[in-house]
């Protein structure tokens, strides 16, 4: 509790007005749930009660400081890479109770996005949170479908479901539709219980990747332009202005990504926030330059916020991640950007 209150005090002083608080990292709960087990990240043991309710405490402390708290869920992930043993899960974990709802992909367990039971489980999870907690929003990040090689049908984890569905859709369109069913269901769940609460998603930042037929299957074009999906999108534009690829300016360099998202945003009524890579500041994160941009400048975050403001289309900025707000190598960047918030 002291760790949280100290952080909230510091961030409030910096001018930050919203915390995106992880409550479901791996099919678990950092809150009191009748559906999902207590997270192992609280006590080291999944299912063990930590003795207090972190989400309840965090919501209360954020609101005391005039800050919003958005509950961040990873919808599908069940285990981290390197663990495919279902017996490591708590006995009441829905994933352990229903192993047929799982897929084994890339040395980890994930809920199968094509199953209606999985969609229902996630929607019920969201309903429980917005019923029991005064959260200002429900937030999903960028983990949706696993990436796939569509040239090899035998490697598809969802080939049997695709065959059984009888759909006339291509497999990519069918997968996008499965994710869309979840997103619409979550939006409806939030609005039916607390209409003032928001639902937002933070997809990866490069639209060219998002539109591919072999990864994620996140239909951001529909989400951004049609009603009933989300209130906001927060693309993770985690590159600098000078990012290069094969010696040339990269298509995913910040200004190009920002402009593409602004163009898409203008087609609908969904708010656009921009996620920024605070975690790269002051590091040697590879960006295609001989000396990374992140080491040559200490005002990248500031200039990215200013670029967003100049468009008149960006409603806010999110910094990933929290630890970098107090990381020594990021201190100049933090001071420069937070000066804009006062």
N, C-alpha and C positions, 0 to 999 in steps of 0.2 A: 504493500500500500504506500509506503514511504517512497519507494522507487517511482511509482506512478505520480504521486502528488508533486514530488520534486521536478519530474519531467514536465508536468503540466504547467507548473509555475514558470519554469524556464521558457517554455514555448509561448505561453501567454505574453511574457515580457518581450519576446521577439516579434510579436504581432501576428502570430499564427492563430487562426480562428477555428480550425477544424482538425480533429484527430481521426484518422482511419485506423480502427482498432481491430486486430485480427482475433476473431472468435471461433473460427472453424478451420484450423490448418490442415487437418487430416481426418475428415469424417468424424470429428470429435467436438468438444464444446469447452470454451472458456467461460461458461455460464451454467446455471442450474437447468438441466434439460431432462425431460422424460423420454426423449427420442435418441439422443446421442450421448456417448459416455464422456466423462470429464477428460480433458486433454492430458496426455502424458507430459506436455511441456509445463504443466503446473507443479507436479510432484515427482515426475520421473516414471510414474506408473499410470497407464491409461485406466480410467474408471475410478481412480482414487480421489475422493472429495478433498479439495485443498483447504477446507475450513472457512472459506468465504467465497463470495461470488464476484469474480474480477469484472465482469461486464456491468453488473449493477453498480459497483464501486466506481468504475471508470466513467459511466454515464453521469452519475451524481457529481463527481469531481469536475468533469468537463463543464457541466451546466453551471456549477457554482462560479466558474471563471468566465462565463459567457461564451464558451466554446461549444461547437457542435461535436457530436460523436457519431461516426458512421461505423456500423458493424460490418466487418470485412470477412467474407466467407470464401473458402475455396470449395466450390460445389462438388467436384468429382473425386479429388485425390483422397486415397485411403491410407497409403503408406508412402514413405520416402524411398528413393532409389536404394537398392541393396536389401530391401525387406519384402519378401513375398510370402511370408509365413503368417497365415490367417490366425494361428494360435497365439500370436503376440498381441492380438487385439483383445479388448475387454469382452467378457462373455456376453454382455448386452449390446455390443456394437452391432448395428444393423448389417454391416458388411460380414460379420462373423455368422450372424443368424441366417443370412441369405447369400451364401457364396456364389450362387448362380447369377447374382447381380454384378459380379466383378469381372474385370479383365486383368490379365497379367501382361503388362507392357513395359518394356525398357527396364526390367528388373524392379518393378514396383506394382502395387495394386491400385486400380482405379475403378470407380463405379462406371458401369457401361451406360454411356449417354443415350443409347438407343432404346433403353427399357423404360416403359411407363412407370414401373415401380420406383425407379430411381428418380424420375421427375417428381413423382408424388412425395417421395421422401424429402427431397430438397425443398419443395414448396411447403411441406408440413414443418420443416425446420425453420424456414423463414417466418411462417405464421406464428410459431411459438415465440420467436424472438420479438416480433413487433407487437405481440399480445402482452408479453410479460415485461418488456423493457422500453423505456422512453428514448429509443434510439432515433436519431434524426434521419438516418438512411441505412439501407442495405447496400453493400458494395461487393461486387465480384471482381477478381483480378483476371489475368490473361490465360489461365489454365482451363481450356475446354477440351476438345478432342485431342488425343495424341496425334502426332504427325504420322502420315502413312505413305507407303509406296503403292500407288494405285495400279501400277503395272503388274503387280503380283497379287491376284485375288486370294490366293491361298494363304497369304500373310495377313489378311484383314481379320482383326479380332471380331468384327461384327458381320462377317460374311453370312453366317447362318440367319441372323436377324434380318439382314437385307433381303436374302432370298425368301424368307418366310413372310416378309411384309407384303409381297405382291405388288410393290410400288412400281409405277412406270417412270419414276424419277431416276436420274443418274445417281450413283452412289454418293457423289459429293453433294448434290442437291438434297438427297435424303438425309445426310448427316447434318447439313445446315438446318433442315427443317426440324430435326430432333432437338438441336440446341435452341432454335426459335421457340419450340413448344415449352421448353424450360423457362426461357426468358419471359415469355408472355405469362406463363403461370406464376412466376415470382412477382412480376409487376402487378398482376391481378390480386395476388395474396396480400401484398403490401397495401395497395389502395383500398382493399375491402375492409381492412382492419384499422389502418390509420392513414387516411387520405393525405394528410400533410407530410408524411414521411416520404422520402425519395428512394428511388432505386437507380443505381448507377453501375457502370462496368468500366474497367480499365484495361482495354485490349492492348496488344502490342502496337507499336507506334508507326510502323511502315505499312501503308495501305496496300502496296503492291504484294507484300507477303500475306496480308489478311485476306486478300481476294484470291489466293491460290486455292486449287482444288485438292491439296494434299496435306493441309495443316489447319488446325484450330477449328475450322468450319464455323467461324463467327461472322454472322451476316450483318456487319456493321452498316452497310448501305441501307438495309431495311430498318435497323434499330435507330439510325440517325434521322431517317426521313419519314417514318410511319409512326402513328400513335400506337400506344399499348405495349411498348417494349421497355423503354428506359426513360428516365428524366434527364440523365446526363451520361456522356461518354468522356472518359479521361485517358486518351491514348498515352502510352508510355514512350514519349519522344526522347529517348535516352541517348542522344548523340549531340555532339557539338556542332558549331557552324562550319568547321573545317574538315569534317569527316571525309576520308578518301577511301576509294575502292579501286584496286589495280592502278594506283597513281592518279586517278581522276576523281573529281568531286563526286561523292557518293549520293545516290538517289535518296538515301535516308538521312542526309545531312539535315540539321535542324530546320533551317528556313524552308527547305523544300517540303519536308513533312508537315510543318505548320501550315503552309499555304494549301496543301492538299486537304488537310482536315478542315480548314476554314471554308474551302470551296464546298465540301460535303455538308458542313454544318449549315450553310446558307440554304440548303435544299429542304430543311425541316425546322422543327421548333425545339429540338433537343439541345440542352446546354452543352457547351464544350469547355472542359477543363483540360489542362495540359500537365501531364506527369513529367517531372524533370529528374535527371540522374545525379542527384546530389552525391550519391555513393561513389561516383567516378572522380569527383573534384579532388585535385591535389594528388592523383594517383597516376600510375603508368598504364592506365586502361588503353588497350590497343585501339587506334582510330585511323590507321593507315598512314599516319605521319611519322617521320623519323623521330621526332620528339612529340609525344602526344600533346594535343591542344590542352588537355586537362592539367598539364604541368607548366605550360607556357603562360596561362592566364589565370587570374583569380576573380574574374567578374563574368564568367560564362552564365551562371544562373541569373544574374542581374540582367544581362543583355537578352537572355531568352524570355524573361518576364516582360521586359520592355518591348520586345518584338511581338509578343502575344497581345500586349495592351494596344500596340499600334494598329492591330487589325480591327479593333472594336468588336471582336466576335468571341473572345475568350473570357469566360466568367470567373476563372480562378486557376491556381497553380498548386500542384502537389509535389512535395519533395520526398524522394525515396533515397535513403530510408532514414528513420528516426535517429539512428546512432550517429549518422554523419552530421547532425546538427550540433553535436558536441565533440566531433573528431578534430584533433589538432590540425591535421593537414587541410581540413575544409574550412578552417576558421575565417580566413579572409573572404572566401566565397559567401559564407553565411552572413558575415557582417555587411558585405556589399548588397546582398539581396534583401536581407531583412530591413535595411534602411529604407527600402521602398514601401514598407508596410506601415509606416508610422505617419 
